[in-house]
């Protein structure tokens, strides 16, 4: 038995695969430059003070800001919307990636919707190069950042940090953001190492000498630094540039979730603690979530969320005709925001192209027709998806 499959001596082997291990997991996604982390309620008593002390608090949105109403649904719980931002700063140790100088920007932003019944969670990637009408932002000290039409999406973070980004997303989508989370590059690397690497499938060899990124083709397990290189590579693997890279990041996050909730992680208290330590050290959260007790309380609500219920999609977009290097959200995005506002599932319209966490290397979701054999339409759709995956640098 491999070392990462070996349970502690005082834990019976049968317990390592017991359903309770999967039910006691917080399947809330925390992304950095593309990342998410899951926190588990297992073993949090060990080192509680250290873990709690790791967490930094983000400033709250000023009362004077006009915000969307929170949609109420029947039942004991309400849906949760979390905006996850990956800090693109390269100032900290370990954050100098692929030779870029970076800026205090958000390279990856995901709007995570968690259903009121806690049985569905889907993350919507928001491209950094999309042109949007950024509203006026009000900072914690009262300073106001002027509105701008056709501004780059990630400029809000550069100008006003997560506070401005949250206000912009609320105004653009009319969705109330319940929580905000920021994760940095170095924390992402440590989280990957804490779970003994994350599985990926690379469709071709990568030899990017300019940025010193090299990979062999095939399925493999990436360590922290390798993972950083993988999710940032956009010159060889992704013929569609940042759009392909964003899809590849979604697949990596899905695979990371799969690894975090596997028996090889949850049956190893040392790995659970290392992951929690890495995650809390790299997180900045809003005041309501910025303590371990609140995170654990939230974790206990996710006992009914299965891996196949955690999906990732990208907001519908199109090229901006005057400049093909920029994007705009399409009218279909309005349908997606309405689903989130009313706590509805993705539906066929959006789930067909989603990536699911129930596959260890992040293959697309979907199933063949009732008799098990694909129809001509399903075959054509599968070929189109395979081509999209290859263009994003994923195995077809």
C-alpha positions in Angstrom: 0.0 0.0 0.0 1.4 3.4 -1.0 2.3 5.8 1.8 -0.5 8.3 1.0 -3.0 5.5 1.3 -1.8 4.1 4.6 -4.2 5.0 7.6 -2.8 5.6 11.0 -2.2 2.5 13.1 -5.0 3.2 15.5 -7.6 3.7 12.7 -9.2 0.5 11.2 -8.7 0.4 7.4 -12.4 0.1 6.9 -12.9 3.5 8.5 -10.8 5.3 5.9 -13.5 4.9 3.3 -16.5 5.3 5.7 -19.1 7.8 4.4 -18.7 9.9 7.5 -15.4 11.1 6.3 -17.0 12.6 3.2 -19.9 14.0 5.0 -17.8 16.0 7.5 -16.1 18.1 4.8 -16.6 21.8 4.1 -16.9 21.9 0.3 -16.6 25.7 0.1 -14.2 26.8 -2.6 -11.4 29.2 -1.7 -9.4 30.4 -4.8 -6.2 32.2 -5.3 -5.0 33.4 -8.5 -7.1 30.6 -9.3 -7.6 28.7 -6.2 -10.0 27.3 -3.8 -9.6 25.5 -0.6 -11.8 23.3 1.4 -11.8 23.4 5.1 -12.8 20.3 7.1 -14.2 20.1 10.6 -12.0 17.1 11.4 -9.3 17.7 14.0 -9.7 21.4 14.3 -9.2 21.3 18.1 -5.5 20.6 17.5 -3.7 23.9 17.2 -7.0 25.9 17.3 -5.3 29.1 18.5 -2.6 28.9 15.8 -5.1 28.2 13.0 -7.5 30.9 14.2 -4.6 33.4 14.5 -3.6 32.8 10.9 -6.7 34.3 9.4 -6.8 38.0 8.3 -9.9 40.1 8.2 -11.1 42.1 5.2 -12.9 45.5 5.7 -16.7 45.4 5.5 -18.7 47.2 2.8 -19.6 50.7 4.0 -23.3 51.2 5.0 -23.7 54.0 2.5 -23.3 51.6 -0.5 -26.6 50.7 -2.2 -26.6 46.9 -2.3 -28.9 44.3 -3.8 -31.5 42.8 -1.4 -30.9 39.3 -0.2 -33.3 36.9 -1.8 -35.2 34.8 0.9 -36.2 31.2 0.3 -38.4 29.0 2.4 -36.7 26.7 4.8 -34.3 26.8 7.8 -31.3 27.8 5.7 -30.6 30.5 3.0 -28.4 30.3 -0.1 -24.9 31.6 0.2 -22.9 33.6 -2.4 -19.2 34.0 -1.9 -16.8 36.0 -4.1 -13.4 34.4 -4.2 -10.5 36.4 -5.5 -6.9 35.3 -6.1 -4.5 38.1 -5.2 -2.1 38.7 -8.1 0.5 40.5 -6.1 4.1 39.2 -6.4 5.4 41.1 -3.3 5.4 38.1 -0.9 7.9 35.3 -0.6 7.2 32.6 -3.1 4.8 34.8 -5.2 7.3 35.6 -8.0 5.8 33.3 -10.6 7.0 32.7 -14.3 9.1 35.9 -14.3 6.1 38.4 -14.2 6.4 41.4 -12.0 2.7 41.3 -11.2 0.5 44.0 -9.6 -1.9 44.2 -6.8 -4.6 42.8 -9.0 -7.0 39.8 -9.0 -6.0 37.3 -11.7 -8.8 34.9 -10.9 -12.3 35.7 -9.6 -15.0 33.1 -8.9 -18.5 33.7 -7.8 -19.5 30.6 -5.7 -23.2 29.9 -5.2 -24.2 27.4 -2.5 -27.8 26.3 -2.5 -30.1 26.7 0.5 -30.4 22.9 0.9 -26.6 22.6 0.7 -26.9 20.0 -2.0 -25.5 22.0 -4.9 -22.5 24.4 -5.3 -21.3 25.9 -8.5 -18.5 28.4 -9.1 -18.7 30.9 -12.0 -15.4 32.2 -13.3 -15.3 35.8 -14.2 -12.7 36.6 -16.9 -10.2 39.3 -15.9 -10.1 40.7 -19.5 -13.8 41.3 -19.8 -14.9 44.9 -20.3 -17.6 46.0 -17.9 -19.1 49.2 -16.7 -17.5 49.6 -13.3 -19.6 51.5 -10.8 -18.3 54.0 -8.3 -16.7 52.2 -5.4 -16.8 53.4 -1.8 -13.8 52.5 0.4 -13.7 51.8 4.1 -12.3 55.3 4.8 -14.9 57.0 2.7 -12.7 57.5 -0.4 -14.6 57.1 -3.6 -13.2 55.6 -6.8 -14.9 57.0 -9.9 -17.1 54.8 -12.2 -15.8 54.0 -15.6 -17.4 52.5 -18.7 -15.8 49.6 -20.6 -13.2 49.1 -17.9 -11.2 45.9 -17.5 -12.8 43.7 -14.9 -9.7 43.2 -12.8 -9.0 46.9 -12.6 -11.4 47.1 -9.7 -9.1 45.0 -7.6 -6.1 47.0 -8.6 -7.8 50.3 -7.8 -9.7 49.4 -4.6 -8.9 45.8 -3.7 -11.6 43.2 -2.8 -13.9 45.8 -1.5 -14.3 47.5 -4.9 -14.5 44.2 -6.7 -17.4 43.0 -4.5 -19.3 46.3 -5.0 -18.7 46.0 -8.8 -19.9 42.4 -9.0 -23.0 43.2 -6.9 -23.9 46.1 -9.2 -23.3 44.1 -12.4 -25.2 41.0 -11.3 -27.8 42.3 -8.8 -26.6 39.5 -6.6 -26.0 40.1 -2.9 -22.5 38.8 -1.9 -22.6 37.3 1.5 -18.9 36.6 2.0 -15.6 37.7 0.4 -12.4 35.7 0.4 -8.9 36.5 -0.9 -6.2 33.9 -1.3 -2.6 34.4 -2.3 -0.2 32.5 -4.6 2.1 31.2 -1.9 -0.8 29.8 0.1 -2.1 28.0 -2.9 1.3 26.2 -3.3 1.3 25.2 0.4 -2.2 23.8 0.2 -1.2 21.6 -2.8 1.8 20.3 -0.9 -0.3 19.7 2.3 -2.4 17.1 0.4 0.6 15.5 -1.2 0.0 16.9 -4.6 -3.0 17.1 -7.0 -3.7 14.9 -10.0 -3.9 16.4 -13.5 -3.8 15.2 -17.1 -1.6 17.2 -19.6 -2.3 16.5 -23.3 1.1 17.3 -24.6 4.7 18.1 -23.6 5.3 21.6 -22.4 8.7 23.3 -22.9 8.3 27.0 -22.2 11.9 28.0 -21.8 11.1 31.7 -21.5 9.1 31.1 -18.3 11.0 28.0 -17.2 7.9 25.8 -17.3 8.3 22.2 -18.4 5.9 19.2 -18.2 5.7 15.8 -19.8 2.4 14.7 -21.3 0.1 12.4 -19.5 -1.6 11.9 -16.1 0.6 13.0 -13.2 0.6 14.4 -9.6 1.8 17.9 -9.3 3.5 19.4 -6.2 3.0 22.9 -5.1 5.5 24.7 -7.3 4.6 22.6 -10.3 0.9 23.3 -9.7 1.6 27.1 -9.7 3.4 26.7 -13.0 0.6 24.6 -14.4 -2.2 26.9 -13.6 -0.3 30.0 -14.8 1.0 28.5 -18.1 -0.7 30.2 -21.0 1.7 30.1 -24.0 2.0 26.4 -24.9 -1.0 24.6 -23.4 -3.7 27.2 -24.0 -4.1 28.2 -27.6 -7.0 30.4 -26.5 -4.7 32.2 -24.0 -6.3 33.3 -20.7 -9.6 31.7 -21.5 -8.1 28.3 -21.9 -6.0 28.9 -18.8 -9.2 29.7 -16.9 -10.8 26.4 -17.9 -7.7 24.6 -16.9 -7.7 26.3 -13.5 -11.3 25.2 -13.0 -10.2 21.6 -13.7 -7.3 21.9 -11.3 -9.6 23.2 -8.5 -12.1 20.4 -9.1 -9.2 17.9 -8.8 -7.9 19.6 -5.7 -11.3 19.3 -4.1 -11.4 15.6 -5.0 -8.0 15.1 -3.3 -8.9 17.1 -0.2 -11.9 14.9 0.5 -10.2 11.6 -0.3 -9.5 9.0 2.3 -5.8 9.5 1.7 -6.2 13.0 3.2 -9.0 12.8 5.7 -7.6 9.6 7.3 -4.3 11.4 7.9 -4.5 14.0 10.8 -1.1 15.4 9.9 -2.3 16.2 6.3 -5.6 17.6 7.5 -3.7 19.9 9.9 -1.1 20.9 7.3 -3.9 21.8 4.9 -5.8 23.8 7.4 -2.6 25.6 8.4 -1.7 26.4 4.8 -5.3 27.5 4.0 -5.8 29.7 7.0 -2.4 31.3 6.6 -3.3 32.4 3.0 -6.8 33.6 3.6 -8.3 37.0 4.1 -12.0 36.8 4.9 -14.9 39.1 5.8 -15.4 39.8 9.5 -18.3 37.3 9.8 -16.1 34.4 8.5 -12.7 35.4 9.8 -12.5 33.0 12.7 -12.1 29.2 12.9 -15.4 28.6 14.7 -17.4 30.3 12.0 -15.6 28.3 9.3 -16.2 25.0 11.2 -19.9 25.9 11.8 -20.2 26.4 8.0 -18.4 23.2 7.3 -21.0 21.2 9.3 -23.7 22.3 7.0 -22.2 20.6 4.0 -22.8 16.9 5.0 -25.1 16.4 2.0 -23.0 18.0 -0.7 -21.5 15.3 -3.0 -18.5 15.8 -5.2 -20.7 15.5 -8.3 -22.8 18.4 -7.0 -19.8 20.8 -7.1 -19.4 22.3 -10.6 -17.5 25.0 -12.3 -18.5 27.1 -15.3 -17.5 30.4 -17.0 -19.8 33.4 -17.4 -21.1 33.4 -21.0 -18.9 35.8 -23.0 -18.1 36.9 -26.5 -15.2 38.8 -28.2 -15.4 42.5 -28.0 -15.6 43.4 -31.7 -13.4 46.5 -31.7 -10.7 44.6 -29.9 -10.6 40.7 -30.1 -8.2 40.7 -27.2 -11.0 41.8 -24.9 -14.3 40.2 -23.9 -17.8 41.2 -23.0 -20.5 39.3 -21.1 -23.4 38.1 -23.3 -27.1 38.4 -22.7 -27.0 34.8 -21.4 -25.2 36.0 -18.4 -28.4 37.7 -17.2 -30.1 34.3 -17.2 -27.3 32.9 -15.1 -27.5 35.7 -12.6 -31.3 35.2 -12.3 -30.7 31.5 -11.5 -28.3 32.5 -8.7 -30.6 35.2 -7.3 -33.5 32.6 -7.1 -31.3 29.7 -5.9 -31.9 27.6 -8.9 -29.7 24.8 -10.3 -27.6 25.4 -13.3 -29.9 23.5 -15.6 -29.0 21.9 -19.0 -28.3 25.3 -20.5 -25.2 25.9 -18.3 -24.3 22.5 -16.8 -23.5 20.9 -20.1 -20.1 22.6 -20.2 -19.4 22.4 -16.5 -16.4 20.7 -14.9 -17.2 18.5 -11.9 -15.2 17.7 -8.8 -16.3 14.0 -8.9 -13.6 13.2 -11.5 -10.0 13.2 -10.2 -8.7 14.9 -13.3 -11.6 17.3 -13.9 -13.3 15.8 -17.0 -16.5 17.4 -18.3 -19.8 16.4 -16.7 -22.7 14.9 -18.6 -24.0 11.4 -19.4 -25.0 9.5 -22.5 -28.6 8.7 -23.5 -30.8 6.3 -21.6 -29.7 3.1 -23.3 -26.0 3.8 -22.6 -25.1 4.5 -26.2 -24.6 8.1 -27.3 -26.9 9.6 -29.9 -25.5 11.4 -33.0 -26.1 14.7 -31.3 -24.3 13.6 -28.2 -21.4 12.3 -30.2 -21.0 15.6 -32.0 -21.3 17.5 -28.7 -18.7 15.2 -27.2 -16.3 15.9 -30.1 -16.8 19.7 -29.7 -16.1 19.5 -26.0 -13.0 17.4 -26.6 -11.8 20.1 -29.0 -12.5 22.8 -26.4 -10.6 20.8 -23.7 -7.6 20.4 -25.9 -7.6 24.1 -26.7 -7.6 24.8 -23.0 -4.7 22.4 -22.4 -6.7 19.5 -20.9 -6.8 15.9 -21.9 -9.8 15.2 -24.2 
